[in-house]
Amino acid sequence: MLKHKIIGLDVGSRTVGIAISDLMGWTAQGLDTLQINEEENELGIDALIDIIQKEN
């Protein structure tokens, strides 16, 4: 058993998919997909921080 869950990021050019593992580290479930816009400097970092704090 893991002490913490593992977060996975699938970074694309327009979105970032976020998944998190179970405490056994065997499976992962999708949590959210963040929209990003590099031209406008909207990278979804605040939303990612919120998810990490919620799941921690």
N, CA, C and O atoms as a printed pandas DataFrame, in Angstrom:
     atom_number atom_name residue_name chain_id  residue_number  x_coord  y_coord  z_coord
0              1         N          MET        A               1    0.846   -1.185    0.000
1              2        CA          MET        A               1    0.000    0.000    0.000
2              3         C          MET        A               1    0.891    1.247    0.000
3              4         O          MET        A               1    1.922    1.294    0.670
4              5         N          LEU        A               2    0.471    2.240   -0.756
5              6        CA          LEU        A               2    1.201    3.505   -0.832
6              7         C          LEU        A               2    0.847    4.406    0.346
7              8         O          LEU        A               2   -0.232    4.282    0.927
8              9         N          LYS        A               3    1.748    5.302    0.692
9             10        CA          LYS        A               3    1.447    6.296    1.722
10            11         C          LYS        A               3    0.602    7.423    1.154
11            12         O          LYS        A               3   -0.181    8.049    1.867
12            13         N          HIS        A               4    0.771    7.676   -0.148
13            14        CA          HIS        A               4    0.047    8.759   -0.804
14            15         C          HIS        A               4   -0.459    8.281   -2.157
15            16         O          HIS        A               4    0.076    7.333   -2.732
16            17         N          LYS        A               5   -1.465    8.926   -2.644
17            18        CA          LYS        A               5   -1.943    8.655   -3.992
18            19         C          LYS        A               5   -0.965    9.263   -4.997
19            20         O          LYS        A               5   -0.214   10.183   -4.675
20            21         N          ILE        A               6   -0.989    8.735   -6.204
21            22        CA          ILE        A               6   -0.138    9.248   -7.279
22            23         C          ILE        A               6   -1.025    9.998   -8.261
23            24         O          ILE        A               6   -2.079    9.500   -8.658
24            25         N          ILE        A               7   -0.601   11.188   -8.652
25            26        CA          ILE        A               7   -1.345   11.966   -9.631
26            27         C          ILE        A               7   -0.646   11.829  -10.982
27            28         O          ILE        A               7    0.581   11.877  -11.070
28            29         N          GLY        A               8   -1.441   11.660  -12.019
29            30        CA          GLY        A               8   -0.900   11.558  -13.370
30            31         C          GLY        A               8   -1.414   12.700  -14.221
31            32         O          GLY        A               8   -2.586   13.067  -14.143
32            33         N          LEU        A               9   -0.535   13.259  -15.030
33            34        CA          LEU        A               9   -0.898   14.362  -15.914
34            35         C          LEU        A               9   -0.660   13.938  -17.355
35            36         O          LEU        A               9    0.407   13.427  -17.694
36            37         N          ASP        A              10   -1.652   14.153  -18.193
37            38        CA          ASP        A              10   -1.537   13.906  -19.629
38            39         C          ASP        A              10   -1.575   15.274  -20.300
39            40         O          ASP        A              10   -2.646   15.802  -20.601
40            41         N          VAL        A              11   -0.400   15.837  -20.530
41            42        CA          VAL        A              11   -0.288   17.216  -21.008
42            43         C          VAL        A              11   -0.332   17.236  -22.529
43            44         O          VAL        A              11    0.493   16.619  -23.202
44            45         N          GLY        A              12   -1.301   17.949  -23.045
45            46        CA          GLY        A              12   -1.421   18.150  -24.479
46            47         C          GLY        A              12   -1.238   19.613  -24.822
47            48         O          GLY        A              12   -0.880   20.419  -23.963
48            49         N          SER        A              13   -1.480   19.956  -26.067
49            50        CA          SER        A              13   -1.297   21.348  -26.489
50            51         C          SER        A              13   -2.481   22.228  -26.108
51            52         O          SER        A              13   -2.342   23.450  -26.046
52            53         N          ARG        A              14   -3.647   21.629  -25.850
53            54        CA          ARG        A              14   -4.837   22.421  -25.501
54            55         C          ARG        A              14   -5.476   22.031  -24.175
55            56         O          ARG        A              14   -6.231   22.810  -23.591
56            57         N          THR        A              15   -5.174   20.829  -23.704
57            58        CA          THR        A              15   -5.762   20.357  -22.451
58            59         C          THR        A              15   -4.724   19.597  -21.632
59            60         O          THR        A              15   -3.693   19.156  -22.140
60            61         N          VAL        A              16   -5.036   19.462  -20.339
61            62        CA          VAL        A              16   -4.251   18.616  -19.440
62            63         C          VAL        A              16   -5.236   17.679  -18.755
63            64         O          VAL        A              16   -6.121   18.121  -18.023
64            65         N          GLY        A              17   -5.075   16.394  -18.997
65            66        CA          GLY        A              17   -5.898   15.397  -18.323
66            67         C          GLY        A              17   -5.274   15.057  -16.984
67            68         O          GLY        A              17   -4.056   14.915  -16.874
68            69         N          ILE        A              18   -6.116   14.926  -15.964
69            70        CA          ILE        A              18   -5.628   14.641  -14.617
70            71         C          ILE        A              18   -6.274   13.351  -14.127
71            72         O          ILE        A              18   -7.491   13.182  -14.202
72            73         N          ALA        A              19   -5.438   12.445  -13.627
73            74        CA          ALA        A              19   -5.916   11.194  -13.044
74            75         C          ALA        A              19   -5.216   10.993  -11.708
75            76         O          ALA        A              19   -4.151   11.557  -11.456
76            77         N          ILE        A              20   -5.838   10.171  -10.848
77            78        CA          ILE        A              20   -5.245    9.904   -9.538
78            79         C          ILE        A              20   -5.373    8.418   -9.233
79            80         O          ILE        A              20   -6.365    7.779   -9.585
80            81         N          SER        A              21   -4.358    7.884   -8.575
81            82        CA          SER        A              21   -4.344    6.458   -8.261
82            83         C          SER        A              21   -5.159    6.168   -7.007
83            84         O          SER        A              21   -5.497    7.063   -6.233
84            85         N          ASP        A              22   -5.461    4.883   -6.836
85            86        CA          ASP        A              22   -6.003    4.446   -5.557
86            87         C          ASP        A              22   -4.827    4.302   -4.583
87            88         O          ASP        A              22   -3.672    4.440   -4.985
88            89         N          LEU        A              23   -5.114    4.028   -3.314
89            90        CA          LEU        A              23   -4.035    3.933   -2.321
90            91         C          LEU        A              23   -3.163    2.699   -2.511
91            92         O          LEU        A              23   -2.048    2.645   -1.991
92            93         N          MET        A              24   -3.655    1.712   -3.247
93            94        CA          MET        A              24   -2.846    0.536   -3.548
94            95         C          MET        A              24   -1.885    0.806   -4.705
95            96         O          MET        A              24   -0.905    0.083   -4.883
96            97         N          GLY        A              25   -2.164    1.843   -5.485
97            98        CA          GLY        A              25   -1.328    2.155   -6.631
98            99         C          GLY        A              25   -1.582    1.259   -7.827
99           100         O          GLY        A              25   -0.762    1.194   -8.743
100          101         N          TRP        A              26   -2.720    0.564   -7.825
101          102        CA          TRP        A              26   -3.018   -0.393   -8.887
102          103         C          TRP        A              26   -3.829    0.211  -10.011
103          104         O          TRP        A              26   -3.635   -0.141  -11.175
104          105         N          THR        A              27   -4.737    1.117   -9.683
105          106        CA          THR        A              27   -5.608    1.695  -10.707
106          107         C          THR        A              27   -5.585    3.215  -10.609
107          108         O          THR        A              27   -5.195    3.790   -9.593
108          109         N          ALA        A              28   -6.009    3.834  -11.679
109          110        CA          ALA        A              28   -6.129    5.299  -11.689
110          111         C          ALA        A              28   -7.490    5.662  -12.256
111          112         O          ALA        A              28   -8.005    4.989  -13.149
112          113         N          GLN        A              29   -8.055    6.715  -11.738
113          114        CA          GLN        A              29   -9.337    7.219  -12.209
114          115         C          GLN        A              29   -9.142    8.639  -12.710
115          116         O          GLN        A              29   -8.433    9.438  -12.099
116          117         N          GLY        A              30   -9.777    8.936  -13.820
117          118        CA          GLY        A              30   -9.726   10.295  -14.341
118          119         C          GLY        A              30  -10.469   11.247  -13.423
119          120         O          GLY        A              30  -11.565   10.936  -12.956
120          121         N          LEU        A              31   -9.882   12.401  -13.161
121          122        CA          LEU        A              31  -10.506   13.397  -12.290
122          123         C          LEU        A              31  -11.072   14.571  -13.067
123          124         O          LEU        A              31  -12.211   14.984  -12.848
124          125         N          ASP        A              32  -10.272   15.103  -13.972
125          126        CA          ASP        A              32  -10.672   16.341  -14.637
126          127         C          ASP        A              32   -9.836   16.534  -15.893
127          128         O          ASP        A              32   -8.785   15.916  -16.062
128          129         N          THR        A              33  -10.318   17.391  -16.756
129          130        CA          THR        A              33   -9.561   17.837  -17.920
130          131         C          THR        A              33   -9.532   19.353  -17.880
131          132         O          THR        A              33  -10.578   20.002  -17.911
132          133         N          LEU        A              34   -8.335   19.917  -17.811
133          134        CA          LEU        A              34   -8.173   21.366  -17.745
134          135         C          LEU        A              34   -7.887   21.915  -19.130
135          136         O          LEU        A              34   -7.086   21.354  -19.877
136          137         N          GLN        A              35   -8.536   22.999  -19.466
137          138        CA          GLN        A              35   -8.267   23.696  -20.722
138          139         C          GLN        A              35   -7.064   24.605  -20.518
139          140         O          GLN        A              35   -6.959   25.277  -19.493
140          141         N          ILE        A              36   -6.162   24.629  -21.482
141          142        CA          ILE        A              36   -5.021   25.535  -21.396
142          143         C          ILE        A              36   -4.946   26.386  -22.659
143          144         O          ILE        A              36   -5.372   25.976  -23.738
144          145         N          ASN        A              37   -4.392   27.577  -22.491
145          146        CA          ASN        A              37   -4.203   28.497  -23.609
146          147         C          ASN        A              37   -2.873   29.206  -23.376
147          148         O          ASN        A              37   -2.795   30.181  -22.629
148          149         N          GLU        A              38   -1.837   28.703  -24.023
149          150        CA          GLU        A              38   -0.495   29.261  -23.816
150          151         C          GLU        A              38   -0.401   30.717  -24.253
151          152         O          GLU        A              38    0.316   31.502  -23.632
152          153         N          GLU        A              39   -1.109   31.084  -25.306
153          154        CA          GLU        A              39   -1.040   32.459  -25.808
154          155         C          GLU        A              39   -1.557   33.462  -24.789
155          156         O          GLU        A              39   -1.067   34.589  -24.720
156          157         N          GLU        A              40   -2.550   33.056  -23.995
157          158        CA          GLU        A              40   -3.126   33.947  -22.987
158          159         C          GLU        A              40   -2.610   33.617  -21.586
159          160         O          GLU        A              40   -3.112   34.147  -20.595
160          161         N          ASN        A              41   -1.602   32.738  -21.508
161          162        CA          ASN        A              41   -0.980   32.345  -20.246
162          163         C          ASN        A              41   -1.986   31.732  -19.270
163          164         O          ASN        A              41   -1.863   31.902  -18.057
164          165         N          GLU        A              42   -2.975   31.021  -19.802
165          166        CA          GLU        A              42   -3.947   30.298  -18.985
166          167         C          GLU        A              42   -3.536   28.833  -19.002
167          168         O          GLU        A              42   -3.847   28.098  -19.939
168          169         N          LEU        A              43   -2.834   28.419  -17.953
169          170        CA          LEU        A              43   -2.251   27.084  -17.940
170          171         C          LEU        A              43   -2.942   26.127  -16.977
171          172         O          LEU        A              43   -2.547   24.965  -16.885
172          173         N          GLY        A              44   -3.953   26.581  -16.264
173          174        CA          GLY        A              44   -4.692   25.706  -15.361
174          175         C          GLY        A              44   -3.966   25.378  -14.072
175          176         O          GLY        A              44   -4.348   24.442  -13.369
176          177         N          ILE        A              45   -2.932   26.128  -13.750
177          178        CA          ILE        A              45   -2.137   25.816  -12.559
178          179         C          ILE        A              45   -2.955   25.981  -11.282
179          180         O          ILE        A              45   -2.844   25.160  -10.371
180          181         N          ASP        A              46   -3.766   27.020  -11.201
181          182        CA          ASP        A              46   -4.588   27.225   -9.998
182          183         C          ASP        A              46   -5.555   26.062   -9.795
183          184         O          ASP        A              46   -5.736   25.596   -8.670
184          185         N          ALA        A              47   -6.171   25.596  -10.868
185          186        CA          ALA        A              47   -7.091   24.460  -10.767
186          187         C          ALA        A              47   -6.346   23.195  -10.352
187          188         O          ALA        A              47   -6.862   22.404   -9.561
188          189         N          LEU        A              48   -5.147   22.999  -10.874
189          190        CA          LEU        A              48   -4.341   21.839  -10.502
190          191         C          LEU        A              48   -3.958   21.894   -9.024
191          192         O          LEU        A              48   -4.012   20.875   -8.335
192          193         N          ILE        A              49   -3.577   23.059   -8.535
193          194        CA          ILE        A              49   -3.249   23.220   -7.110
194          195         C          ILE        A              49   -4.465   22.895   -6.252
195          196         O          ILE        A              49   -4.331   22.230   -5.225
196          197         N          ASP        A              50   -5.644   23.349   -6.652
197          198        CA          ASP        A              50   -6.873   23.043   -5.911
198          199         C          ASP        A              50   -7.113   21.533   -5.835
199          200         O          ASP        A              50   -7.474   21.012   -4.780
200          201         N          ILE        A              51   -6.913   20.836   -6.948
201          202        CA          ILE        A              51   -7.114   19.386   -6.972
202          203         C          ILE        A              51   -6.114   18.696   -6.052
203          204         O          ILE        A              51   -6.485   17.795   -5.301
204          205         N          ILE        A              52   -4.860   19.107   -6.103
205          206        CA          ILE        A              52   -3.833   18.500   -5.251
206          207         C          ILE        A              52   -4.167   18.710   -3.778
207          208         O          ILE        A              52   -4.053   17.779   -2.981
208          209         N          GLN        A              53   -4.574   19.912   -3.412
209          210        CA          GLN        A              53   -4.918   20.182   -2.010
210          211         C          GLN        A              53   -6.133   19.370   -1.577
211          212         O          GLN        A              53   -6.181   18.882   -0.448
212          213         N          LYS        A              54   -7.103   19.223   -2.453
213          214        CA          LYS        A              54   -8.310   18.458   -2.127
214          215         C          LYS        A              54   -7.992   16.977   -1.936
215          216         O          LYS        A              54   -8.532   16.339   -1.032
216          217         N          GLU        A              55   -7.128   16.432   -2.770
217          218        CA          GLU        A              55   -6.830   15.002   -2.744
218          219         C          GLU        A              55   -5.732   14.621   -1.762
219          220         O          GLU        A              55   -5.533   13.439   -1.485
220          221         N          ASN        A              56   -5.021   15.605   -1.235
221          222        CA          ASN        A              56   -3.887   15.323   -0.357
222          223         C          ASN        A              56   -4.326   14.978    1.043
223          224         O          ASN        A              56   -3.489   14.713    1.906
